[in-house]
Amino acid sequence: MIDKYNREINYLRVSITDRCNLRCMYCMPKEGLSVIGHDDILRYEEILRVVKAAVKAGVVKVRVTGGEPLVRKEIVDFLADLRAIDGLKDIGLTTNGILLETFAEKLYSSGGIQRINVSLDSLDSQKYNMITRGGDLKAVLRGIDKAHRVGFSPIKINVVAIKGFNENEILDFAELTLEKPYQIRFIELMPIGEAGIDNNGRFMSSKYVMEKIERFYNLDPVEGNGRKMNGPARIYRIKGAVGQIGFISSMSHSFCDSCNRLRLTADGHLRACLLSEEEVDVKGPLRAGCSDLELENLVKMIIAKKPMRHDIRCSDMHIKKCVREMSSMGG
């Protein structure tokens, strides 16, 4: 599945719910969001049909997101059904980790997934509670430990770098890799939706984060450190460390030229770019009885609309331009 800019599109991020048990400050407004009605969200069988159509068109990798995917009932069975799709080679899950201790063993033993990403922006209980508006850090840490013990590998921990909030924890996160086989990934803050307004001026570049770590440790590039293998992340390792450190520079160094992904929103729209308002409705055709071929053609249609690059920048104009909040697009 090659787009008009010669990029191979083989990765689909699937949001299975807009609901979340946290309200992170950079993800949604403090008052929360009006959740999508039960009948307006895609049913599991509908999601599976879209994924099958995408696989026929060339997708080989799927990441399940939310909202918070673990709050949706019967997710373990859904992931097992996803794994059974012929031609799908790689399935991952992104979670905030609050329910991970409860679900880790079931998720792993079901055979649905072996790789997991956990969002974690502070190792300080009070700061974590503040940025998530009520989250329990200890529950997340127990969940990560449980996921490691049952066999998940790799475990990637996503840290959104926020100026004035967690810049004094950069070294603490990096040092987790000395003894733990985790991949700590520092992600640049993106000003998306109304939630982005509160975060203006809090951007911290990957270069700055990297320099803070390099004051204490040498960072060696990991062999095979290419975007095709690691997605948008540039991967490094502290000498002798068990784990790895990654940098995702969405703002300072666009990786649009190698972007290989599509997104399926919980309410049934395909998006070719997180930061473009171009969408293709698949829920309507699904419920109108469309054929598998028609569904595959809809996937190809959104590929044709994939822009050459995004125009994201730290400005009020961009924040107002992006209609959806991050939490409604699967991040």
N, C-alpha and C positions, 0 to 999 in steps of 0.2 A: 504494500500500500504506500506508494510514493506520491507525495503532494507536489504542487506546481513549483515548489522551491527545492525539489530533489531531496526532501527529508523522508525517511522511512517511518511511517506512523504505525507503531506496534504496541502501544501501551494505553490502557484505558483505566482511568480512575472512576470508581463507582461509588457514589454517595447513596447509602441505603436508607438514610433518615436525616431530617433536618434537626431532630431533637438532640439535646445534649444535657448532661448532668452538671456541666460547668458553664460559666459565662465569661470566658477569657477576654481581657480588656481590648486586645487587638483583633479579636475575632467577631465580636458582636457588641451592640450598644449595651449600656448598663441596665437598661430596662428589659433587655432580652429581645426575643423575636416572636412574632406571631407564627406559631407552628402551622405547618401545612395540614389540612384535614386528612383524616384516615383514608378517605376515598381518592384523594388527590395524589397520594404517594404511590409510587410504583410497587406492585406486588412482587414477591420474590420470583414467581414464575415469569412475570413480564421482564424483570431484570435479566433472568437467565436467557430469555429469548434474544434480548439486545446483545448480551455478551456473545452468544453463539453466532449472531449475525456479524459482530465485530471480528470474531475469530476467523470466520469464513473470509472476511475482507483483509485479514492480515495481522490482527492483534494476537500477541502471544503472551502478554503480561497484563495482569489486572491487580489493582490495589483497591481494597474495600475501605471506604471512609464514611464519615457522617457529615455534620453532627458527630455524635459519638456512636459508632456502630454497635457497641456492646449493649446499648439500651434497647435495641430492637429485639423483640422476641424471636426465638427459633433461628438465631443467627448461626449457631453451630451446624444445624442441618443444612442451612443455605450454603455455607462454605463447603460442606461435603459435596453438595450438588454442583457447586462451581468447579470443584476439583475434577468432577467426572466429565467435564466438557472436553471432548477430543480436540487436541491441537492447542489447548491452553497450557503453557509450560511453566508459568510463574504466577503465584498468588500471594499477595501480602496484605497486611491489615495495619491501619493506623488508628491508634487509640490514645485517649488521655490517661489511661492506666488506672483510673479509679476502680473499675470493676475487674481488672486483669487478674488479681489474685484468685477471684472466684472462677474465672473462665479459662485460665491458662491451660490447665490439664485437659479440660474438655475440648478446647480448640485444637490442641496438639494431637490428642489421641484420635480425633475425628479424621485426621489425615487431610483436612482442608487446607491448612497453611503450616509452614514451618518458619516463616519470617515475620517479624513484627516491628513496627515503629511506635515509639512512645513519645508523646509531646510532654516536655518537662522544662520549664523556664527558670526555676529557682530551686536550690537545695536548702533554702531557709524556709522553715514552716510558715512563719508569719508573712513573708513576701509571697510565697506560693499561694497562700490563702487569699491574699490581697489581689494578685493578678488574675486568679481564677474566679474571684468573688465567691469563695466558700469551699475550695478544694482542700482535701486532706493529703498532705505530702507523704505521710507515713504509709497510707494505703497504696499510693503509687509506687513507692520504693519496695514495699512488700510484693506488689504485683510484678515488678521488673525482676526481682529475685526469684519469684516462683516461675516466671517464664524461662529464666535461665536454667533453673534446676530441672524443669520438665523436658528441656531440649531445644527450645527455640534458638535458631542461629541463622543469620545474625540478628542481634537486637540493636536497633538503631534508636538513639535518643535525640530527638529534635529539640534544639534550644534556639528560640527566637532571641537574637541579640538586641537588647533594648537599653539605650543610653539612659543613665541615671537610675536604672532599675537593677540589672544583673551584670553590669560591666565589672563589678568587683568580685564576681563569681566565675569569671572566665577560666581562671587557673584551676579553681576547684573542679569544674566540669572536666577540663583537660586531664587532670590528674586521676580521674576515675579510670582512665584507660590504662594506667600503669599496672593495675592488678585485675581489672575486669575486661572480658572480651567484647566490650561494647563499642559501637561506633558512635561517638559523640559528634553531632552535626550542628554547627552554628549556622543559623539561617538569618539573612538580612530581613529586617522588618519591612513589610509592604503596606503602604497606606491605602487600604481598600475599604470602600463603603463608609457609612457613618461612623463606624468604630475607628476608622483611620484618622478622623478629625482629632480625636483625643490624643493621638500618638504623633502628631506633627512635631518635629524637632527632636525626636527620640531615636532617629536612625543611627545605626552604628555599622560601619562597613566591615566586611570580612577581612580586609587588609589591616584594619585597626585591631580586630580580635586576634588575628594571627601574630601581629607584632607584640601584643601583650604576652602571648604564650612564649614567643621566641626570646623574650627577655630572660626566661628561665630554662627553656628546653630547645634543643635543635629539633626541627620538624623535617623528617625525611619523606619525600614523595613515595607513595606506595606503588609498587610495580604494577603496570597495567592501569595506571591512574588516568583513564580516559573517560569521556562523557558517555560513550556507548556502554561501558561496563558499569559505571557508577551513577548514571543519570546526570543531573546537574551538579553533583558534588565533586569537589577536588579533594582527594583523600591523602592524608599524611599519617605518620606514626612517630611518636617520641621514641628515640632509640631504647630498645629493651622493653618497650611497653607491650602488653598483651592485646590491647584494643587499638582503635584507630580514631583519628580526628578528621572530620570533614567540614568543608566550607561551601555554602550555597549562596552565591552572590547574585541574587535576582535583580537587585537594583544597580549595583556598581559595575557588574560585568554580565550583561544579558547573555543568556544561553539559547536565545531563540533560534539561532542558526542550526542547532542540533536537537531542538524540541521534537519529541516523538510521541506526544500524548494527546489524548482526547479525554473529555470528562462527561459523565452521565450524572445529572443532578437527580436528587431524590424525587422531584416532581415530574421527571420524565423528559428532560431536555438534554440533547447532546450539544456540547460546547467544544470547539477546537482550540480555544485559548482561554485561560483563566481570566484574562484581562480584556477580553473582547465581548461585546454584547451580542455577537452573532450566535444564534442558537437554532437548533432544529428540533421541533416537537416530535417525539416518538410515542408518547403516551396516547395521544389522539388516534394515530393510525393503529397502534396495538389494539386498542379497545374497539376500533371499527372493523377489526378482523383482517388486517393486512397480512400478506404472505411473507414468508421468510426472505424471499428475494426482494420484495419491496422494502423490508426492514434493512437489508444489506445495502440497498441503494441509498437509504437515508444516511447510513454511516458514511458512505462515499460522498454524499452531498455536503456533509459538514467538513469533511477533509478538504473539499474544493474551496471552502470558505476560510480555511486556516490562514491567518495573516502571516506576512513575512516576519514581523516582530511586533512586540507590544510597545506602547508608548508610555509606560509607567514612569512617574516621577513624583518627587515629594512636592505636591502643589495642591491647592484647594481645587483647581480645575479638574485634576484627575480624580480626586476623591468624590466630587459631585458626579463625574462621568460614569463611575462604576455603580450600577444600580443594585446589584446583589451584594449581600454581606459575604465575607469569607466562609462563614459557617454554613451558608446555603449552597455552596459550590463544591464542597468536599476538599477545600484547601489545596 
